[in-house]
Structures are given as structure tokens and as C-alpha cells.
Amino acid sequence: MENENTASHIDPPFKFFENSEVREKFADLNIELLGGRHIQKNSNYYHYQLLKKYYDKFKYYYDYFYNLRLERAFKDDITFYYLDFNEDTRGTLSSTNRYKELSPLQTVMGIMLLNMYYDRYFDDVKEITFSDIKKEIKEGENSQSYKKLWFNDIREDYSPKEWQRVKGNMKNTIRDFDKLGWVESMTADEGEEIRFRLKETIYRFQQLYDKEISNFDKFVDNYLLQTND
């Protein structure tokens, strides 16, 4: 009888959805996670707290319904959460456009930003402007490859029109990275200025694109060969 009473008090696995804080915030949280966003405390406080409090329950929920893993990662004293595919399957969402791979230009931009993150490793706020990006292209470790990709030519300088084209491409990439939670834009979406903060979650890019990072020059050359065919 005692065992029967104990068993009757075990909550069903999804009963936590009845809690008011979960009901209030889950819809938005679910959209962000399924859209590939990385959730951390200083930019998604309430969603972060919800994931922290119910991590094991949410982990089971996403595995059960989507065949996706809810991951909890740590980087530079920061904890963040994101969804990932299981090893043996691409998950229930694999046939949709929610999980697109980055384009070659976005991948190069990610590698640039990752280098700039580590260059500013000891800065409390890793703020980036377009002037910083221009300097990285002209003087950075991978300058030659950057120039070949962005301008298809290696020169000392480029015209304002050429830089404006690069700027437009970068604004689109930064917008996408902001949605993923890798950067935080600090300017109006419709404005011309580029200014954003690099977040610790950019480390996730390093995990996803380790092969391209390790063979960066070859990656750029192969891309240029394909585009020039």
C-alpha cells in the first residue's frame, strides 16, 4: 500500500507545462530554440532561467517530440543552451528549413569573428564596428584569403563602392548571427552602421565548423574555384 501511494505522487513527464511561468514563456522559448538560437543569461534572462530550472524536463521533451538534444554548454564562465541533432539522425525538423548550414560567405564571416573574439579575449565587452572588420580584412592573420574572397583580388586598398558591397553582405550575416544568439546587434536593423557585441556562444561556431577553420585557405580556394567555373 505504501508503494502504491508513493507511485501515485510521481508527476507525469510533461506536467511541468501546467506551471504558470512555463505556460507564459514556453511558446517564445520554443520558437527561439527550434530556430537555432543559443540562450544565455545576459541577453535572454527569463528564457535562460526557465531552461536552468527545468533543464532535465525540457531535455526529455525535445528528445521525445523532436528527436533533438537540448544541450547545456559552458564557455568563459558563461552557461548557454541550444538544440542539437542526435548522432544517428537529423531529427524531426531535418526536412524543414530551420537548420540551414551557413553559406561559404557566412562561414568566412564566422571565422573572422571568432578570431576577433580571441583577440579581445580579456575585454569585458567585445564590441565590433565595421572599422574593426576592415582592419581585420586588411591586416588580419588570414588577410590574403579574406581579400580573395570578398574582392576576388589582392590589393592594398579598395574603392568605397567595393567596401559598401562587403558591408551589405556583412550586415545580412550579422543579422543571421544575431538570431542564432552568437552576436548582439547594437544598431537599428535598417541603419547603415555596423556595431555589435560578440558573445561567448560564438564558441559554438568553432565546434560546428572546425574542419573549415583548420583548412581555411583551402576552403576559400575551393569556394572561389566553384564560383568562377
Disulfide bonds with the S-S distance in Angstrom:
none
